[in-house]
Amino acid sequence: MAVSAEDFEPPEFHVRRPGLMRPVRVDPAGKGGPTRGQVAGKGWRRTGRGFYLPARHTADTPEQRIVEAAVVLGPYDAVTGWAALRWLGAEAFDGLEASTRSGQRPNRERPVPLLVDDHRIDPPRGAFITAERRQLDDRRVVDGLPVTHPLRSVCFEMRFASTLVEAVKIFDAAAQADLVAKQEAEAYVVRLSGWTGVGRCREAIALGDENTWSRMETEMRLLWRDIGLVDVVSNHPVFDMAGNHIGTPDLLDLDHGVVGEYDGALHLEGKQRARDIRREGAFRRVGLEYVTMVAADRRDPADFLRRTRDACRRAGRDRTRDWTLTPPAWWLPTTTVEQRRALTKEQRSRILHRRAS
């Protein structure tokens, strides 16, 4: 007797990826999968040509969508782009369309990019095919899923990004997850000479930052660059002259001594707002000026840039500098990918806690 959809338990995709289910093919016996008659009913969900899952197992995570798209891959194929980066640990790649200028995040899902050896493969729903040439070291298998190397994956995303700003956000997000370093990306992109979009990719790497913690920080940094603020560091801890940690600002313009912070909705809440006010006071006491960007500035950044110029002028009149980026001997620096990759598991846990606080 065929197993019903309610009783059928599909195979888990991988032991290190609990909760992800591998789609199954039609089984005439109804044991390893649904019968042809069953898939015509409502209990089963078609994930791709010839593959099914019980309808109760929804594709409500990027990882499940990736697994379902990957079932068509051959022995030399791989998941690439945002999906490979997500699988490798870059949570910023959520598989949704990029933010609009107004700050609204559309709910449209991005298709899973599949790098294949034969472009005649019929892609599953929610996936698309690319048959670009590849190098021998581009492919690896991670937790049962063939993916392209992080450098190949991030360059794919940057080459086809809709704007240069979006391309820089892609690099920053991959670097924040410690998947790519700037020097590595600069060396890798040389191999892509003549490829579609390689110019944008190269430019985005040059503008990228290894220590950006959010997409809005990237956007704010590039807005500053448009008005000539180019000597800017992201999330570098600031200390007073006695070695006390004052704070870690989103941005710091080193030429003028101006801190830039992005305040999202969370910063309007009582306790967080009080913490932000104290933080601003601490930066000002050591001679740093302060400017805040809010969500409304995304629609029209003119006033934010005006406030930034005003802060630069004020900083120019007051040359007091009781701050430094040089950490005390006990401080563990984590502003580069290389430094973070060298951390122990225990140290990484502490650093992530510091980032969140």
Secondary structure, DSSP 8 states (H G I E B T S, - for coil): ----TTT----BS-TTSTT-B--EE--TTSSSS--HHHHTSSSEEEEETTEEEETTS---SHHHHHHHHGGG--TT-EE-HHHHHHHTT-TT--SB----TTS-----B--EEEE-S-TTS---TTEEEE-----GGGEEEETTEEEE-HHHHHHHHHHT-SSHHHHHHHHHHHHHTTS--HHHHHHHHGGGTTSTTHHHHHHHHHH--TT--SHHHHHHHHHHHHTT--SEEES--EEETTS-EEE--SEEETTTTEEEEEE-GGGGSHHHHHHHHHHHHHHHHTT-EEEEEETHHHH-THHHHHHHHHHHHHHHH-----EES---TT----SSHHHHHT--HHHHHHHHHHHH-
